[in-house]
């Protein structure tokens, strides 16, 4: 099957695990392979309401059997969805443009920022990924694109709470990091490049989920805005309850000028979008043609509405907060027990476990992280790894994850760590 | 409802017709509004197998209820689909990369061409649209992006078979147009810009469906390849039987180096992709990370497989060729009867009717085209208009369109034209 993949799809299509999993069925937090083996899904955020949630599948099938067109005809689904979704943000964020993918949403948000500011330059972090279009790849610091980076990009160190610079902490650390943003702005100015904005995931999901130094975001974004730039929060990973709040930016205390949504938005169905301030969106839309054939179609919107219904009906935001606290506590117990765990970080149901081969030197234990992820897969738990050094265990289960699920995860992870 | 759209989605969201249609149900070639009024769909190519085809809906629902993940786990749907799809192309086109939208596919194809050629410059026509990402917008000649066009783009006149330059025809006309491509290449060379390729819809769908002068494509692409560039056929509109062949490039006699697919691929479900030569795709994939969360997921591939099943099972390619011939003959009858019809063009089930206010001067009758489209909507026929002057009636019904459907279209269009 891997040979067939290479022959039809070409090389380099990423596959999880040294021994890849062939899945055939999903239900709630569970996945099943073709031999009937059951896996606890501790990785997938797209099926945020659980795999194949009956209410989502039902909405999909009902609407797909009735009508599936595009937004050049009138339809209520997109309006009902926009109204409900926008109601969950600060009142300043009052417009929605739907796309099909998070990459399309980020590509569009960059254009809207450039249009409104007249600027070119964007700031991102030095260990991030925002999507796969040519324009968005310019902000991809974890995979260098063959085009190289243009002069309109500056990458600033992500606010690493664990391997902090110069032993700083608290406000001093926040200042040190925020100063990097100020330096990036100064560097743009020195090169005659006008700032358009900063795009950042408000929980630094790709960077490895640091506990962001308090005040960092407000200070960094303060500098950006002072220089005429916009704050675009990439909420493709952090949105829809993942953090125990509806949105990842909630905890940072800074309301973005625009934010982008994706992955969990349709529970697996391709729907994504840009939410933004009316003044920014409207001036753009008045001047520029933007149409997306599939985006906002009745089926996508019916599915996205069902996802909202389930998140609210099953209080999945509350569950992410409650069970997230429980999981974090249990991880901290493992941290005490296993020296290889250097740091445990997380928010809601999104966790990073930083493995180190030397606790003092905080040497990233990348090989061991890989071993653990592969062992867990054989023990029936699906998870992955992230971070600048690929040594951070990444856990991000569907939101209906329970304490019982967490207990199974802990027992299994405890065994896998003990067997290292 | 229009006010609600503006308030939630911003201004400038395109809507069809002066009196927009509020659709609630679709079935085959028919659409129904909320008052139960029935419309013959003579416009939509996305539901190529007909609206809400039961076999497509069934495949969607079955797979959505079983499993919907991503390609980092093994799954047979994507492989079965790739095998069947690639079997429908020249043997040189042996790799598939799936995306979610045609825009993503075109964005990716441009990157792959740049990577493989080491070039930057692209040629497109002067009346086209290839999608909505920042990179693809650089090739959009019908809506000028606010960024302007970079120096790596040259737009050549589209091969206008009706308003031909200098009264040329046949080979001489083909040469005149192909020379424009040669000039564009020379202009790149003169400016030190290396050619990456030419992106073109093989049936010039956005340009107004000209009867392309014989030999034009072979000559133009010959120049492109001689200069080290690649031919990317944008088959987002022309693919999947629309032309009475499986692919739009079939009639041109030139096999592309890459081609992009979209709109009808999933009958409304967001799935799209790049098909290309193995050498081009593989060198790119070996060097560059490309992952697309939703693309190639089991649900999308199950749907796309069902679309192929229906196209084959109902011989929709043959139907497009046969009924297409019939429709074209009937349009030619109307052309004789109504002086406003300057030219009737088409291929398979895709037609352009060029309206002129002065038959000799071929003056585009843009206002009348708008009137006709709006009148037809009130008479229960949905169609649109295109072209450099927005005066070309655009007809592109779902592929199960029958002679009986065509007869209704003709009678109604005859009445609308008579009432002008």
Interface residues (C-beta under 8 A of the other chain):
Chain A: X1 X2 X4 X5 X7 X8 X9 X10 X11 X12 X13 X14 X15 X16 X20 X21 X22 X23 X24 X25 X26 X31 X44 X46 X47 X51 X52 X57 X60 X61 X64 X65 X66 X67 X68 X69 X70 X71 X72 X73 X74 X75 X76 X78 X79 X82 X83 X86 X94 X95 X96 X97 X100 X101 X102 X103 X104 X107 X108 X110 X111 X114 X115 X132 X133 X134 X135 X137 X143 X145 X146 X147 X262 X263 X267 X268 X269 X270 X278 X281 X282 X284 X285 X286 X287 X288 X289 X290 X291 X292 X293 X294 X297 X299 X300
Chain B: X1 X2 X4 X5 X7 X8 X9 X10 X11 X12 X13 X14 X15 X16 X20 X21 X22 X23 X24 X25 X26 X31 X44 X46 X47 X51 X52 X57 X60 X61 X64 X65 X66 X67 X68 X69 X70 X71 X72 X73 X74 X75 X76 X78 X79 X82 X83 X86 X94 X95 X96 X97 X100 X101 X102 X103 X104 X107 X108 X110 X111 X114 X115 X132 X133 X134 X135 X137 X143 X145 X146 X147 X262 X263 X267 X268 X269 X270 X278 X281 X282 X284 X285 X286 X287 X288 X289 X290 X291 X292 X293 X294 X297 X299 X300
